[in-house]
């Protein structure tokens, strides 16, 4: 399987969809490293871009970081 070139908006949408599918909202959270590993298998320029998108979603108020930024919900 080849890696895709996705826009930042598509990466953000995929992040939120994965959290929704895993029922990770409120007090339930998912390790950020796990989420990045899952997504980096499908996206070019993987880890840094995904982390930047997570930071943007946090600033916009769509996601919350737990455990000193090591987990996301």
C-alpha positions in Angstrom: 0.0 0.0 0.0 1.4 3.4 -1.0 1.3 6.5 1.2 -1.1 9.3 0.4 -0.6 13.0 0.1 -3.4 14.5 2.3 -4.0 18.1 3.1 -3.9 19.3 6.7 -7.7 19.5 6.8 -8.0 15.9 5.7 -5.6 14.8 8.4 -7.5 16.7 11.1 -10.8 15.1 9.9 -9.2 11.7 10.0 -7.8 12.3 13.6 -11.3 13.3 14.8 -12.9 10.4 13.0 -10.5 7.9 14.6 -11.2 9.4 18.1 -14.9 9.2 17.5 -14.7 5.6 16.3 -12.8 4.6 19.4 -15.2 6.4 21.7 -12.4 8.6 23.0 -14.1 11.7 24.4 -14.3 13.2 27.8 -12.6 11.1 30.5 -11.6 8.3 28.0 -8.4 9.0 26.1 -6.0 7.4 23.6 -2.2 7.5 23.8 -0.9 10.1 21.3 2.0 7.9 20.1 -0.4 5.1 19.2 -2.6 7.5 17.2 0.5 8.9 15.3 1.8 5.4 14.6 -1.5 4.3 13.1 -1.8 7.4 10.9 1.9 7.5 9.9 1.5 4.3 8.0 -0.8 6.0 5.5 0.4 9.6 5.3 3.6 11.1 3.8 5.7 13.4 6.0 4.1 11.5 8.8 4.9 12.3 12.5 5.7 16.0 12.5 2.7 16.9 10.3 0.3 14.9 12.5 1.7 16.4 15.7 1.3 19.9 14.2 -2.4 19.1 13.3 -3.0 17.9 16.8 -1.6 21.1 18.2 -3.9 23.1 15.9 -6.9 21.1 16.9 -6.0 21.7 20.6 -5.8 25.4 20.0 -9.1 25.4 18.2 -10.7 23.5 21.2 -11.7 20.3 19.3 -9.4 17.9 21.3 -8.0 17.8 24.8 -4.6 16.6 25.8 -4.3 14.5 28.9 -1.3 13.2 31.0 1.0 16.2 30.1 0.3 16.0 26.4 0.9 12.2 26.0 -2.8 11.3 25.5 -5.7 12.8 23.5 -9.4 12.8 23.7 
